[in-house]
Amino acid sequence: MAIKTEILAELERYKKEEKEQRKAANLFSNLRLTSFVLGVGAVVLYYNGQSKFGVFMLLVTLAAFLYFVARHQKVNKRLERTRCYIKINENNLMRLNGTWGELSDSGAEFREAEHAYANDLDIFGKDSLFQLINTTTTYYGRQELQRLLKKPQADREGIATRQRAVKELAGKIHFIDKLQCAGMMSEKSTYDPARLIEYVRSEARLFSGKGLRWGVLFLSISTALSCVLGFLDILPALIPAIFVICQGILTALGFKAVSATLDTIHRFKENITAFEELFTIIEQQEFHASELIKMQEILGGKHGQATKHIKKLEYIADAIDVRYNIISYGLFNFLLLWDYHCVFAVEAWKKQNGQLLEHWFLAVAYFEAATSSANLARLHPTWSFPVITDKLCFNSKGVGHPLLDAQQRVSNDFTLNQGLGIITGSNMSGKTTMLRTVGINLVLAYAGAPVCAEQMTCSVMDIMTSMRISDDLGNGISTFYAELLRIKKIIEQAKIKQPMIFLIDEIFRGTNSNDRITGALSVLRNLNKDWVIGLISTHDFELCSLEQEDGIDAVNYHFLESYQAGEIQFDYKIRPGRCYSTNARYLMQMVGIELIE
């Protein structure tokens, strides 16, 4: 596979770079240590009477130490980035090899027991669609992707617009990887920035009067100047001491209020740094799709307005760092009222940009969610982008389940243009998988992503499912009653008179055959609407008679099994018409259950 070969080559290249950078990092680490030891030696020489040579050596070793520290930090940054690229390529290999279920982010917290389809179609959780495609690294990015999979686009043009964006991004491999790498560089990028957003959007000011700002500035300058003059014996020591005491009192009085403001900014320092790079990557990329240009413009286009302003906030966050070291905190605040100046800077920044920050984050989220879909298209070039039509339908050629390994996946040509599809077949023949194949590919289609099919045409429909039904002992709800409630929701949704597709697996399995058949026939007659199509799998051949019933638009499909050398085999191919075979008795014998007549 060409794409796999490309990824393996990239991975090998990054691993070679990582090895070289590791060597360089070790080298500069050793040089830092050596220069530090020589500096200590210079101090010893100074105190042993070699003052001139000692001072000279101290200055040289100090300069060397600072240089090696800077180089070491730079190499470590490159090393960290290279390791991120290695991780990205390893994750993509896992997606291709079918081991993506081991990826760390499964989106399990997004599961909702009552969601219309998410649990039945494996949208979130272990071995889910979210886990397969997710490459987001920010809080809003993850939220945008889960929203697309849980509450997809409801209009044809919106889906087409997103498709154009995803198609363009699929051709920008380096952009996809750079965006993901930039987010991965910050471990805290997935933190919810709600507190930061709430603060910067608030119009409340801690210090609103200009008089206080000028007073703080005057006091800071006066204190610093008096300390210098006092050191030179130009002023008596009492004067700078009074200034320092005044600053200490002001620092203590404002500590609680100032801390609440500055801690809010500092808590998201890593996020701010990560977003500065994310903004830069997006702003510097050229786009053609209208939605991508629109999102880029929110960030200030190629003029880099968002980058420029977030960089200012990053500088402020760096300045706030001073207060988290007790020595620097006392020195800077008793001499310069540092915290007050930081608050003034923060409030000036939020007055100018406070209403824009969330929009910037959401623009990045759009790109992250879109690149997740684009990465899927990149890894699976044989998948296609579906045609979205106004006519109620699901037409596909070579459609398969995207969560199944490509080597094991069996694809089918399947069409459901109107009415109800009744699927029969023996156990394990592929009925349930077929229902999920239709549903999960519709979720991908509505998210603007490629689908696991050679070709696919579909309309925009509400997706309603009833497959994984379980009891709720805490509320005294049996499995059968839980299924009744689920089926009721599907019937109620059908009354809204908007396009809908239902997928029901083994309806009413929790009751006797007579009631099951009667109930199933009633449900299907209720769902026989012009604006509804759907599939139901069943072992009850009696339901197949609906195909001949007047006023019911139904069609039968089935799966077959075969027996060779005493073993049961399935081809997982869907066929028109009803099934006439069963395999339950054979399967019981196969697992060693003795049948007593």
BAFILO-57321 format. One record per residue (C-alpha): x, y, z. Coordinates in steps of 0.5 Angstrom, whole numbers, padded with zeros to 4 digits, always signed. Each point is the difference from the previous one (the first is absolute). Layout:
! BAFILO-57321
XYZ;...
This chain:
! BAFILO-57321
+0000+0000+0000;+0003+0007-0002;-0002+0004+0006;+0002-0005+0005;+0007+0000-0004;+0000+0007+0000;-0001+0001+0008;+0005-0006+0001;+0005+0005-0004;-0002+0006+0004;+0000-0004+0007;+0007-0003-0002;+0003+0007-0002;-0003+0003+0007;+0003-0005+0004;+0007+0001-0003;-0001+0008+0002;-0002-0002+0007;+0006-0004+0001;+0005+0006-0003;-0004+0005+0004;+0001-0004+0006;+0007-0001-0001;+0000+0008+0000;-0004+0001+0006;+0005-0004+0004;+0006+0003-0003;-0003+0007+0002;-0002-0003+0007;+0007-0002+0001;+0003+0007-0002;-0005+0004+0005;+0003-0005+0005;+0007+0001-0002;-0001+0008+0000;-0003+0000+0006;+0006-0004+0004;+0005+0005-0004;-0004+0006+0003;+0000-0003+0007;+0008-0001-0001;+0000+0007-0002;-0003+0002+0006;+0005-0004+0004;+0006+0004-0004;-0003+0006+0002;+0000-0001+0008;+0007-0003-0001;+0003+0007-0002;-0001-0001-0008;-0005+0005+0000;+0001+0003-0007;+0001-0007-0003;-0006-0003+0004;-0005+0006-0002;+0002-0001-0007;-0001-0008+0000;-0007+0002+0004;-0002+0004-0006;+0002-0005-0005;-0003-0006+0003;-0007+0004+0002;+0000+0002-0007;+0001-0007-0003;-0005-0003+0005;-0005+0005-0002;+0001-0002-0007;+0000-0007+0001;-0007+0000+0004;-0003+0004-0006;+0003-0005-0005;-0002-0006+0005;-0008+0003+0000;+0000+0001-0007;+0002-0007-0002;-0004-0003+0006;-0006+0004-0004;+0002-0003-0006;+0000-0007+0003;-0007+0001+0003;-0003+0002-0007;+0004-0006-0003;-0003-0005+0005;-0007+0003-0001;+0001-0002-0008;+0002-0007+0002;-0006-0001+0004;-0005+0003-0006;+0003-0005-0005;+0000-0005+0005;-0008+0001+0002;-0001+0000-0008;+0003-0007-0001;-0004-0002+0006;-0006+0003-0004;+0002-0004-0006;+0002-0007+0004;-0007+0000+0003;+0003+0001+0007;-0002+0007+0001;-0005-0002+0006;+0007+0001+0004;+0000+0007-0001;-0001+0004+0006;-0006+0004-0001;-0006-0004-0002;-0005+0006+0002;-0004-0004+0005;-0002+0006+0004;-0004+0002-0006;-0005-0006+0000;-0007+0001+0002;-0005-0006+0002;-0006+0003-0004;+0004+0003-0006;-0004-0002-0006;+0005-0004-0003;+0007+0001+0003;+0001-0006+0004;-0003-0005-0005;+0005+0002-0005;+0006+0001+0004;+0001+0007-0001;+0004+0001+0007;+0003-0004+0005;+0005-0006-0001;+0001-0002-0008;-0004+0005-0002;-0001+0005-0006;+0003+0006+0004;+0006-0004+0003;+0001-0002-0008;+0000+0007-0003;+0002+0005+0006;+0006+0004-0001;-0002+0006+0004;+0004+0003+0006;-0004+0005+0003;-0006+0001+0004;-0004+0003-0005;+0002-0004-0006;-0002-0007+0004;-0007+0004+0001;-0001+0002-0007;+0002-0007-0002;-0005-0004+0005;-0005+0005-0002;+0001-0002-0008;-0001-0007+0002;-0006+0001+0005;-0004+0006-0003;+0002+0000-0008;-0001+0005-0005;-0007+0000-0002;+0000+0003-0006;+0003-0002-0007;+0004+0007-0002;+0003+0000+0007;+0002-0007-0001;+0003+0001-0007;+0004+0006+0003;+0003-0004+0005;+0002-0005-0005;+0003+0005-0004;+0004+0002+0006;+0002-0007+0002;+0002-0002-0007;+0005+0006-0001;+0003-0002+0007;+0001-0007-0002;+0005+0003-0005;+0004+0004+0005;+0003-0006+0004;+0006+0004+0003;-0006+0005+0003;-0004-0005+0003;+0006-0003+0003;+0003+0007+0002;-0007+0002+0003;+0000-0006+0004;+0007+0000+0003;-0001+0007+0002;-0005-0002+0005;+0003-0006+0002;+0006+0004+0002;-0004+0003+0006;-0003-0006+0005;-0005+0005+0002;-0003+0002-0006;-0006-0004+0001;-0002+0004+0006;-0007+0003+0000;+0002+0008-0001;-0007+0002+0003;+0003+0003+0006;+0005+0004-0005;-0006+0002-0005;-0005+0002+0006;+0006+0005+0003;+0002+0003-0007;-0007+0001-0002;-0002+0003+0006;-0001+0008+0000;+0002+0000+0008;+0007+0004+0001;+0004-0002+0007;+0003+0007-0001;-0004+0005-0004;+0003+0007+0002;+0005+0003-0004;+0003+0004+0006;+0002-0007+0004;+0004-0002-0007;+0003+0006+0000;+0001+0000+0008;+0003-0007-0001;+0005+0002-0005;+0002+0006+0004;+0001-0004+0006;+0004-0006-0004;+0005+0005-0003;+0001+0004+0006;+0001-0006+0004;+0005-0003-0005;+0004+0007-0001;+0000+0001+0008;+0003-0006+0001;+0006+0001-0005;+0001+0007+0003;+0000-0003+0007;+0005-0005-0003;+0004+0006-0002;+0000+0003+0007;-0004+0006-0004;-0006-0001+0004;-0001-0003+0007;-0002-0007+0001;-0006+0002+0003;-0004+0003-0006;+0001-0007-0004;-0002-0004+0006;-0006+0004+0000;-0002-0001-0007;+0002-0007+0001;-0005-0001+0006;-0006+0004-0004;+0001-0005-0006;+0000-0006+0005;-0007+0003+0003;-0003+0001-0007;+0002-0007-0002;-0003-0003+0006;-0006+0004+0000;-0001-0002-0008;+0002-0007+0001;-0006-0004+0000;-0004+0004-0006;+0007+0000-0004;+0001-0007+0001;-0007-0002-0003;+0001+0004-0006;+0007-0003-0001;-0001-0007+0002;-0005+0000-0006;+0005+0002-0005;+0006-0004+0002;-0004-0007+0001;-0001+0000-0008;+0007+0003-0001;+0001-0007-0004;-0006+0001-0004;+0001+0007-0002;+0007-0002-0002;-0003-0006-0004;-0005+0004-0003;+0005+0005-0002;+0003-0005-0005;-0006-0003-0002;-0002+0007-0002;+0006+0001-0004;+0000-0007-0004;-0007+0002-0002;+0001+0007-0002;+0006-0002-0004;-0004-0005-0004;-0003+0002-0007;-0007-0003-0001;-0005+0000-0005;-0006-0003+0003;-0005+0005+0002;-0001-0002+0007;+0007-0001+0001;+0001+0007-0002;-0005+0003+0005;+0003-0004+0006;+0007+0003-0002;-0003+0007-0001;-0003-0001+0007;+0007+0000+0003;+0002+0006-0004;+0002-0003-0007;+0007+0000-0002;+0001+0006+0004;+0001-0004+0006;-0004+0004+0005;-0002-0005+0004;+0007-0003+0001;+0002+0007+0001;-0005+0001+0006;+0001-0007+0003;+0007+0001+0000;-0001+0007+0004;-0004-0005+0005;+0006-0005+0000;+0005+0006+0002;-0005+0002+0006;+0000-0007+0002;+0007-0001+0000;+0000+0007+0004;-0005-0003+0005;+0005-0006+0001;+0004+0004+0005;-0005+0000+0005;+0001-0008+0001;+0007+0001+0003;+0000+0002+0007;+0007+0004-0001;-0002+0003-0007;-0007+0002+0003;+0003+0004+0006;+0005+0003-0004;-0004+0002-0006;-0006+0002+0004;+0003+0004+0005;+0004+0004-0005;-0004+0001-0006;-0007-0003+0002;+0000-0005-0005;-0007-0003+0001;-0003+0006-0001;+0003+0002-0007;-0002-0007-0002;-0007+0001+0002;+0000+0006-0004;+0003-0003-0006;-0005-0006+0000;-0006+0005+0001;+0002+0004-0006;+0001-0006-0004;-0007-0003+0002;-0003+0007-0002;+0003-0001-0007;-0001-0007-0001;-0004-0003+0005;-0006-0001-0005;+0004-0003-0005;+0004-0006+0004;-0006-0005+0000;-0001+0001-0008;+0008-0001-0001;-0001-0007+0004;-0006-0002-0004;+0003+0002-0006;+0006-0005+0002;-0005-0005+0002;-0003+0000-0007;+0007-0001-0003;+0001-0006+0005;-0006-0004-0002;+0000+0001-0007;+0008-0002+0000;-0003-0006+0004;-0004-0002-0006;+0005+0002-0005;+0005-0005+0003;-0005-0005-0001;-0001+0001-0007;+0008+0000-0001;+0001-0007+0004;-0006-0003-0004;+0001+0003-0008;-0005-0005-0002;-0006+0003+0004;-0004+0005-0003;-0004+0006+0002;-0007-0001-0001;-0005+0004-0004;-0006+0003+0004;-0006+0000-0004;-0007+0003+0002;-0004-0006-0002;-0001-0005+0006;+0005-0006-0001;+0006-0004+0002;+0004-0003-0006;+0007-0003+0000;+0005-0004-0004;+0005-0004+0004;-0002+0003+0007;+0004-0003+0006;+0000+0001+0007;+0006+0005+0002;+0001-0003+0007;+0002-0007-0003;+0007-0001-0002;+0001+0001-0008;+0002-0007-0001;-0006-0003+0004;-0005+0005-0003;-0005-0003-0005;-0003+0006-0004;-0007+0000-0003;-0004+0003-0005;-0007+0002+0003;-0005+0005-0002;-0006+0002+0004;-0004+0006-0004;-0007-0001+0004;-0004-0004+0005;+0002-0005+0005;+0006-0005-0001;-0001-0007+0004;+0007-0004+0001;-0001-0007+0001;+0006-0005+0001;+0003-0005+0005;+0004+0002+0006;+0007+0003-0001;-0002+0001-0007;+0001+0008-0001;-0007+0003+0002;+0002+0004+0005;+0007+0002-0003;-0004+0002-0006;-0005+0005+0004;+0006+0003+0004;+0004+0001-0007;-0006+0004-0003;+0000+0004+0007;+0007+0002+0001;+0001+0002-0007;-0006+0004+0000;+0004+0004+0006;+0006+0000-0004;-0004+0003-0006;-0003+0005+0005;+0006+0002+0003;+0003+0002-0007;+0005-0006+0001;+0002-0005-0006;-0004-0007+0001;+0002-0007+0000;-0003-0001-0007;+0002+0000-0008;-0006+0005-0001;-0006+0002+0005;-0006+0005-0001;-0004+0001+0005;-0005+0006+0003;+0000+0003+0006;-0004-0004+0005;-0001+0000+0008;+0003-0007+0002;-0003-0004+0005;+0002-0007+0003;-0002-0005+0004;+0005-0005+0001;+0004-0001+0007;-0006+0000+0005;+0002-0001+0007;-0004+0000+0006;+0000+0005+0006;-0001-0004+0006;+0001+0007+0004;-0006+0003-0003;-0004-0007+0000;+0000+0000-0008;+0001-0007-0003;+0003-0001-0007;-0006-0001-0004;-0003+0006+0004;+0006+0004-0002;-0001-0002-0007;-0007+0002+0000;+0002+0007+0002;+0005+0000-0006;-0004-0002-0005;-0005+0005+0002;+0005+0006-0001;+0001-0003-0007;-0008+0000-0001;+0000+0007+0003;+0005+0003-0004;-0003-0003-0006;-0006+0004+0001;+0004+0007-0001;+0000-0001-0007;+0007+0001-0002;+0005-0005-0003;+0002-0005+0004;+0003-0007+0000;-0001-0005+0005;+0005-0006+0002;-0004-0006+0004;+0004-0006+0002;-0004-0006+0002;-0006+0003+0002;-0004-0002+0007;+0005-0006+0001;-0002+0001+0007;-0007-0003-0001;-0004-0006-0002;+0000-0001-0008;-0007+0001-0001;+0000+0007+0004;+0007+0001-0004;-0003-0001-0007;-0006+0004+0002;+0004+0006+0003;+0005+0000-0006;-0006+0000-0005;-0003+0006+0004;+0006+0004+0000;+0002-0001-0007;-0007+0002-0002;+0001+0007+0004;+0007+0001-0003;-0003-0001-0007;+0000+0008-0002;+0002+0003-0006;+0006+0004+0004;+0003-0006+0003;+0004-0006-0002;+0003-0005+0004;+0003-0007+0001;-0002-0005+0005;+0004-0007+0002;-0004-0006+0002;-0001-0007+0001;-0007+0000-0001;-0002-0002-0007;-0007+0002+0001;+0002+0008-0001;+0002-0002-0007;-0007+0000-0002;+0000+0007+0000;+0003+0001-0007;-0007-0003-0002;-0004+0004+0004;-0004+0006-0003;+0002+0007+0002;+0006-0002+0003;+0007+0001-0004;+0004-0005+0002;+0006-0004-0003;+0003-0006+0003;+0008-0002+0000;+0004-0006+0003;+0007-0002+0002;+0002-0008-0001;+0004-0005+0003;+0004-0006-0003;+0002-0006+0003;+0007-0003-0002;+0004-0006+0003;-0005+0000+0006;+0001+0008+0001;-0004+0006-0001;+0002+0005-0004;-0003+0007-0002;+0002+0005-0006;-0004+0006+0004;-0003+0002-0007;-0007+0003+0000;-0005-0003-0005;-0007+0002-0002;-0006-0004+0002;-0001-0004+0007;+0004-0005+0003;-0002-0008+0001;+0005-0003+0004;+0002+0000+0008;+0006-0002+0003;-0001+0001+0008;+0000-0008+0001;+0006-0001-0004;+0004+0006+0004;-0003-0004+0006;+0003-0006-0002;+0007+0003-0002;+0001+0003+0007;-0002-0007+0003;-0007+0001+0003;-0003-0007-0001;-0007+0001-0003;-0005-0005+0003;-0007-0001-0004;
